[in-house]
Amino acid sequence: VIVEEAKQGIDFLDVSMSLVTKVYVPFTKPGDKLSYVDTRSNHPPAVFKAVPKGVAQRIATNSSSRKAFEEAKGPFVKALREAHYAEDDLKEAWDYSSVLNRTTGPNSTHASGL
């Protein structure tokens, strides 16, 4: 018989959930390097426009609050900058209120407390 200490939280896929506080935040494994398609590659412009918004939406969906979103976005924005995404596109994509509008709707389960 193996006895383990009670877990306070769990990391599942790309979300870390606290069982005590019921807060959830984006999760990446320690040492993982985030990378996104470089804007200097041969992809249609629509791809480059969609990537920052898609990443921001995923981070917002995986964040239980605005505070969690703001605390988690740094490494993702850094990786997008390293892939040469325009600052204007990043600013537009990572504005919390516009992200929230994309993640909330009639079928949304986002628990942001509008």
Backbone as JSON Lines, residues from 0, in Angstrom:
{"i":0,"aa":"V","n":[0.85,-1.18,0.0],"ca":[0.0,0.0,0.0],"c":[0.89,1.24,0.0]}
{"i":1,"aa":"I","n":[0.58,2.16,-0.91],"ca":[1.32,3.42,-0.99],"c":[0.41,4.54,-0.52]}
{"i":2,"aa":"V","n":[0.89,5.3,0.44],"ca":[0.13,6.43,0.97],"c":[0.72,7.7,0.38]}
{"i":3,"aa":"E","n":[-0.14,8.5,-0.23],"ca":[0.31,9.77,-0.8],"c":[-0.33,10.92,-0.04]}
{"i":4,"aa":"E","n":[0.36,12.04,-0.05],"ca":[-0.17,13.25,0.55],"c":[-1.36,13.73,-0.29]}
{"i":5,"aa":"A","n":[-2.34,14.32,0.36],"ca":[-3.52,14.82,-0.36],"c":[-3.11,15.89,-1.36]}
{"i":6,"aa":"K","n":[-3.64,15.78,-2.56],"ca":[-3.33,16.74,-3.62],"c":[-4.12,18.03,-3.41]}
{"i":7,"aa":"Q","n":[-3.45,19.15,-3.63],"ca":[-4.1,20.46,-3.52],"c":[-4.59,20.95,-4.88]}
{"i":8,"aa":"G","n":[-4.07,20.34,-5.94],"ca":[-4.44,20.77,-7.29],"c":[-4.02,19.72,-8.29]}
{"i":9,"aa":"I","n":[-4.35,19.96,-9.54],"ca":[-4.03,19.01,-10.59],"c":[-3.7,19.77,-11.87]}
{"i":10,"aa":"D","n":[-2.73,19.26,-12.6],"ca":[-2.39,19.79,-13.92],"c":[-2.94,18.8,-14.94]}
{"i":11,"aa":"F","n":[-3.81,19.29,-15.81],"ca":[-4.43,18.44,-16.81],"c":[-4.35,19.13,-18.16]}
{"i":12,"aa":"L","n":[-3.67,18.47,-19.11],"ca":[-3.42,19.03,-20.43],"c":[-2.77,20.39,-20.29]}
{"i":13,"aa":"D","n":[-3.46,21.48,-20.64],"ca":[-2.83,22.8,-20.54],"c":[-3.51,23.69,-19.5]}
{"i":14,"aa":"V","n":[-4.09,23.05,-18.46],"ca":[-4.74,23.8,-17.38],"c":[-4.27,23.26,-16.04]}
{"i":15,"aa":"S","n":[-3.98,24.17,-15.13],"ca":[-3.64,23.81,-13.76],"c":[-4.81,24.27,-12.89]}
{"i":16,"aa":"M","n":[-5.39,23.32,-12.15],"ca":[-6.57,23.63,-11.34],"c":[-6.27,23.43,-9.87]}
{"i":17,"aa":"S","n":[-6.63,24.4,-9.05],"ca":[-6.51,24.27,-7.6],"c":[-7.81,23.69,-7.07]}
{"i":18,"aa":"L","n":[-7.71,22.59,-6.34],"ca":[-8.89,21.97,-5.77],"c":[-9.35,22.71,-4.51]}
{"i":19,"aa":"V","n":[-8.47,23.53,-3.96],"ca":[-8.8,24.26,-2.74],"c":[-9.47,25.59,-3.07]}
{"i":20,"aa":"T","n":[-8.83,26.38,-3.94],"ca":[-9.35,27.71,-4.24],"c":[-10.3,27.73,-5.44]}
{"i":21,"aa":"K","n":[-10.34,26.64,-6.19],"ca":[-11.16,26.53,-7.41],"c":[-10.74,27.53,-8.48]}
{"i":22,"aa":"V","n":[-9.47,27.9,-8.45],"ca":[-8.88,28.78,-9.46],"c":[-8.2,27.89,-10.49]}
{"i":23,"aa":"Y","n":[-8.34,28.25,-11.77],"ca":[-7.63,27.53,-12.82],"c":[-6.87,28.51,-13.69]}
{"i":24,"aa":"V","n":[-5.69,28.07,-14.11],"ca":[-4.78,28.91,-14.88],"c":[-4.14,28.06,-15.98]}
{"i":25,"aa":"P","n":[-3.64,28.7,-17.04],"ca":[-2.93,27.95,-18.07],"c":[-1.7,27.25,-17.49]}
{"i":26,"aa":"F","n":[-1.38,26.09,-18.04],"ca":[-0.27,25.3,-17.54],"c":[0.63,24.89,-18.71]}
{"i":27,"aa":"T","n":[1.93,25.03,-18.5],"ca":[2.92,24.45,-19.42],"c":[3.92,23.69,-18.56]}
{"i":28,"aa":"K","n":[4.44,22.63,-19.11],"ca":[5.42,21.85,-18.38],"c":[6.7,22.66,-18.19]}
{"i":29,"aa":"P","n":[7.35,22.52,-17.05],"ca":[8.62,23.22,-16.85],"c":[9.61,22.85,-17.96]}
{"i":30,"aa":"G","n":[10.25,23.86,-18.5],"ca":[11.24,23.62,-19.55],"c":[10.68,23.62,-20.96]}
{"i":31,"aa":"D","n":[9.35,23.59,-21.1],"ca":[8.76,23.63,-22.44],"c":[9.04,24.99,-23.09]}
{"i":32,"aa":"K","n":[9.32,24.96,-24.38],"ca":[9.54,26.2,-25.13],"c":[8.34,26.42,-26.04]}
{"i":33,"aa":"L","n":[7.68,27.54,-25.83],"ca":[6.55,27.9,-26.68],"c":[7.07,28.39,-28.02]}
{"i":34,"aa":"S","n":[6.46,27.95,-29.1],"ca":[6.84,28.45,-30.42],"c":[5.61,28.47,-31.31]}
{"i":35,"aa":"Y","n":[5.55,29.48,-32.15],"ca":[4.43,29.66,-33.06],"c":[4.97,29.87,-34.47]}
{"i":36,"aa":"V","n":[4.11,29.68,-35.46],"ca":[4.52,29.83,-36.85],"c":[5.07,31.25,-37.05]}
{"i":37,"aa":"D","n":[6.24,31.33,-37.63],"ca":[6.92,32.61,-37.83],"c":[6.26,33.38,-38.97]}
{"i":38,"aa":"T","n":[6.11,34.68,-38.75],"ca":[5.45,35.52,-39.77],"c":[6.28,35.66,-41.03]}
{"i":39,"aa":"R","n":[7.55,35.25,-40.98],"ca":[8.38,35.32,-42.18],"c":[8.24,34.05,-43.03]}
{"i":40,"aa":"S","n":[7.41,33.12,-42.57],"ca":[7.21,31.88,-43.33],"c":[6.17,32.11,-44.44]}
{"i":41,"aa":"N","n":[6.01,31.11,-45.27],"ca":[5.15,31.22,-46.43],"c":[3.73,30.72,-46.12]}
{"i":42,"aa":"H","n":[2.99,31.5,-45.34],"ca":[1.61,31.18,-45.0],"c":[0.72,32.35,-45.42]}
{"i":43,"aa":"P","n":[-0.55,32.1,-45.65],"ca":[-1.46,33.2,-45.99],"c":[-1.57,34.21,-44.83]}
{"i":44,"aa":"P","n":[-1.77,35.47,-45.15],"ca":[-1.89,36.5,-44.11],"c":[-2.96,36.2,-43.06]}
{"i":45,"aa":"A","n":[-4.02,35.53,-43.47],"ca":[-5.1,35.21,-42.52],"c":[-4.6,34.32,-41.38]}
{"i":46,"aa":"V","n":[-3.63,33.47,-41.67],"ca":[-3.06,32.6,-40.63],"c":[-2.38,33.46,-39.57]}
{"i":47,"aa":"F","n":[-1.58,34.42,-40.02],"ca":[-0.84,35.26,-39.09],"c":[-1.78,36.14,-38.27]}
{"i":48,"aa":"K","n":[-2.89,36.53,-38.84],"ca":[-3.86,37.36,-38.12],"c":[-4.58,36.52,-37.05]}
{"i":49,"aa":"A","n":[-4.8,35.23,-37.35],"ca":[-5.58,34.37,-36.46],"c":[-4.77,33.83,-35.28]}
{"i":50,"aa":"V","n":[-3.47,33.63,-35.45],"ca":[-2.68,32.98,-34.41],"c":[-2.71,33.75,-33.08]}
{"i":51,"aa":"P","n":[-2.38,35.05,-33.03],"ca":[-2.4,35.74,-31.73],"c":[-3.78,35.71,-31.07]}
{"i":52,"aa":"K","n":[-4.83,35.87,-31.86],"ca":[-6.19,35.86,-31.3],"c":[-6.53,34.47,-30.76]}
{"i":53,"aa":"G","n":[-6.15,33.44,-31.48],"ca":[-6.43,32.09,-31.03],"c":[-5.7,31.74,-29.75]}
{"i":54,"aa":"V","n":[-4.44,32.15,-29.66],"ca":[-3.66,31.88,-28.45],"c":[-4.26,32.65,-27.27]}
{"i":55,"aa":"A","n":[-4.58,33.91,-27.48],"ca":[-5.17,34.72,-26.42],"c":[-6.5,34.14,-25.96]}
{"i":56,"aa":"Q","n":[-7.29,33.67,-26.89],"ca":[-8.59,33.09,-26.54],"c":[-8.4,31.81,-25.7]}
{"i":57,"aa":"R","n":[-7.43,31.0,-26.08],"ca":[-7.17,29.77,-25.32],"c":[-6.71,30.1,-23.9]}
{"i":58,"aa":"I","n":[-5.85,31.1,-23.76],"ca":[-5.35,31.48,-22.44],"c":[-6.49,32.06,-21.6]}
{"i":59,"aa":"A","n":[-7.36,32.86,-22.21],"ca":[-8.5,33.41,-21.48],"c":[-9.47,32.31,-21.04]}
{"i":60,"aa":"T","n":[-9.71,31.35,-21.93],"ca":[-10.6,30.25,-21.6],"c":[-10.03,29.39,-20.47]}
{"i":61,"aa":"N","n":[-8.72,29.27,-20.43],"ca":[-8.05,28.48,-19.41],"c":[-7.72,29.28,-18.15]}
{"i":62,"aa":"S","n":[-8.25,30.49,-18.04],"ca":[-8.02,31.34,-16.88],"c":[-9.34,31.61,-16.18]}
{"i":63,"aa":"S","n":[-9.37,31.44,-14.87],"ca":[-10.62,31.62,-14.13],"c":[-10.96,33.08,-13.88]}
{"i":64,"aa":"S","n":[-10.02,33.99,-14.13],"ca":[-10.28,35.41,-13.87],"c":[-9.37,36.27,-14.74]}
{"i":65,"aa":"R","n":[-9.66,37.55,-14.74],"ca":[-8.81,38.49,-15.48],"c":[-7.4,38.49,-14.89]}
{"i":66,"aa":"K","n":[-7.32,38.43,-13.57],"ca":[-6.01,38.42,-12.91],"c":[-5.19,37.22,-13.37]}
{"i":67,"aa":"A","n":[-5.82,36.05,-13.42],"ca":[-5.12,34.84,-13.86],"c":[-4.66,34.99,-15.31]}
{"i":68,"aa":"F","n":[-5.51,35.57,-16.15],"ca":[-5.17,35.81,-17.55],"c":[-3.96,36.73,-17.67]}
{"i":69,"aa":"E","n":[-4.0,37.85,-16.95],"ca":[-2.91,38.83,-17.02],"c":[-1.6,38.23,-16.52]}
{"i":70,"aa":"E","n":[-1.66,37.41,-15.47],"ca":[-0.45,36.8,-14.93],"c":[0.12,35.72,-15.85]}
{"i":71,"aa":"A","n":[-0.73,35.09,-16.64],"ca":[-0.3,33.97,-17.48],"c":[0.16,34.37,-18.87]}
{"i":72,"aa":"K","n":[-0.23,35.53,-19.35],"ca":[-0.02,35.84,-20.77],"c":[1.42,36.14,-21.15]}
{"i":73,"aa":"G","n":[2.27,36.51,-20.23],"ca":[3.64,36.93,-20.53],"c":[4.44,36.0,-21.44]}
{"i":74,"aa":"P","n":[4.59,34.72,-21.07],"ca":[5.39,33.82,-21.92],"c":[4.8,33.61,-23.32]}
{"i":75,"aa":"F","n":[3.48,33.68,-23.42],"ca":[2.82,33.48,-24.71],"c":[3.05,34.68,-25.62]}
{"i":76,"aa":"V","n":[2.93,35.88,-25.05],"ca":[3.19,37.09,-25.83],"c":[4.66,37.12,-26.25]}
{"i":77,"aa":"K","n":[5.55,36.74,-25.35],"ca":[6.98,36.7,-25.67],"c":[7.25,35.77,-26.85]}
{"i":78,"aa":"A","n":[6.65,34.58,-26.83],"ca":[6.84,33.62,-27.92],"c":[6.29,34.16,-29.24]}
{"i":79,"aa":"L","n":[5.18,34.88,-29.19],"ca":[4.63,35.48,-30.41],"c":[5.55,36.59,-30.93]}
{"i":80,"aa":"R","n":[6.13,37.36,-30.03],"ca":[7.09,38.4,-30.45],"c":[8.31,37.75,-31.1]}
{"i":81,"aa":"E","n":[8.77,36.64,-30.54],"ca":[9.92,35.95,-31.12],"c":[9.6,35.4,-32.51]}
{"i":82,"aa":"A","n":[8.33,35.17,-32.78],"ca":[7.9,34.71,-34.11],"c":[7.56,35.89,-35.02]}
{"i":83,"aa":"H","n":[7.9,37.1,-34.57],"ca":[7.81,38.33,-35.35],"c":[6.39,38.82,-35.63]}
{"i":84,"aa":"Y","n":[5.47,38.58,-34.7],"ca":[4.12,39.13,-34.86],"c":[4.16,40.61,-34.54]}
{"i":85,"aa":"A","n":[3.38,41.39,-35.28],"ca":[3.35,42.85,-35.13],"c":[2.76,43.24,-33.77]}
{"i":86,"aa":"E","n":[3.35,44.26,-33.16],"ca":[2.89,44.73,-31.85],"c":[1.42,45.14,-31.89]}
{"i":87,"aa":"D","n":[0.97,45.76,-32.99],"ca":[-0.43,46.16,-33.1],"c":[-1.35,44.94,-33.05]}
{"i":88,"aa":"D","n":[-0.96,43.87,-33.74],"ca":[-1.76,42.65,-33.73],"c":[-1.78,42.03,-32.34]}
{"i":89,"aa":"L","n":[-0.65,42.08,-31.65],"ca":[-0.58,41.52,-30.3],"c":[-1.42,42.35,-29.33]}
{"i":90,"aa":"K","n":[-1.33,43.66,-29.45],"ca":[-2.09,44.53,-28.55],"c":[-3.59,44.29,-28.74]}
{"i":91,"aa":"E","n":[-4.02,44.2,-29.98],"ca":[-5.44,43.96,-30.28],"c":[-5.88,42.58,-29.78]}
{"i":92,"aa":"A","n":[-5.07,41.58,-30.03],"ca":[-5.43,40.21,-29.67],"c":[-5.47,39.99,-28.16]}
{"i":93,"aa":"W","n":[-4.57,40.65,-27.42],"ca":[-4.44,40.38,-25.99],"c":[-5.17,41.37,-25.11]}
{"i":94,"aa":"D","n":[-6.01,42.23,-25.68],"ca":[-6.86,43.1,-24.87],"c":[-7.92,42.23,-24.21]}
{"i":95,"aa":"Y","n":[-7.94,42.2,-22.89],"ca":[-8.78,41.25,-22.17],"c":[-10.26,41.38,-22.52]}
{"i":96,"aa":"S","n":[-10.77,42.6,-22.63],"ca":[-12.19,42.74,-22.92],"c":[-12.55,42.21,-24.3]}
{"i":97,"aa":"S","n":[-11.67,42.39,-25.29],"ca":[-11.98,41.84,-26.61],"c":[-11.82,40.33,-26.62]}
{"i":98,"aa":"V","n":[-10.86,39.8,-25.85],"ca":[-10.71,38.35,-25.73],"c":[-11.95,37.78,-25.07]}
{"i":99,"aa":"L","n":[-12.42,38.44,-24.03],"ca":[-13.59,37.96,-23.31],"c":[-14.82,37.94,-24.22]}
{"i":100,"aa":"N","n":[-14.94,38.92,-25.09],"ca":[-16.06,38.93,-26.04],"c":[-15.99,37.75,-26.99]}
{"i":101,"aa":"R","n":[-14.77,37.3,-27.32],"ca":[-14.63,36.15,-28.21],"c":[-14.88,34.83,-27.48]}
{"i":102,"aa":"T","n":[-14.64,34.82,-26.16],"ca":[-14.77,33.57,-25.42],"c":[-16.12,33.42,-24.74]}
{"i":103,"aa":"T","n":[-16.91,34.47,-24.69],"ca":[-18.22,34.36,-24.07],"c":[-19.29,34.52,-25.14]}
{"i":104,"aa":"G","n":[-20.28,33.76,-25.01],"ca":[-21.38,33.78,-25.95],"c":[-22.45,32.88,-25.42]}
{"i":105,"aa":"P","n":[-23.47,32.61,-26.22],"ca":[-24.59,31.81,-25.71],"c":[-24.19,30.4,-25.29]}
{"i":106,"aa":"N","n":[-23.13,29.84,-25.86],"ca":[-22.72,28.47,-25.53],"c":[-21.44,28.41,-24.71]}
{"i":107,"aa":"S","n":[-20.99,29.55,-24.19],"ca":[-19.73,29.59,-23.48],"c":[-19.86,29.07,-22.06]}
{"i":108,"aa":"T","n":[-18.78,28.48,-21.56],"ca":[-18.73,28.04,-20.17],"c":[-17.68,28.82,-19.4]}
{"i":109,"aa":"H","n":[-17.21,29.94,-19.94],"ca":[-16.17,30.73,-19.3],"c":[-16.7,31.32,-18.0]}
{"i":110,"aa":"A","n":[-15.98,31.11,-16.92],"ca":[-16.44,31.52,-15.6],"c":[-15.79,32.82,-15.16]}
{"i":111,"aa":"S","n":[-15.85,33.82,-15.98],"ca":[-15.16,35.07,-15.67],"c":[-15.99,35.97,-14.78]}
{"i":112,"aa":"G","n":[-17.26,35.71,-14.63],"ca":[-18.09,36.56,-13.82],"c":[-18.39,37.88,-14.49]}
{"i":113,"aa":"L","n":[-18.79,37.83,-15.73],"ca":[-19.09,39.05,-16.48],"c":[-19.76,40.03,-15.59]}
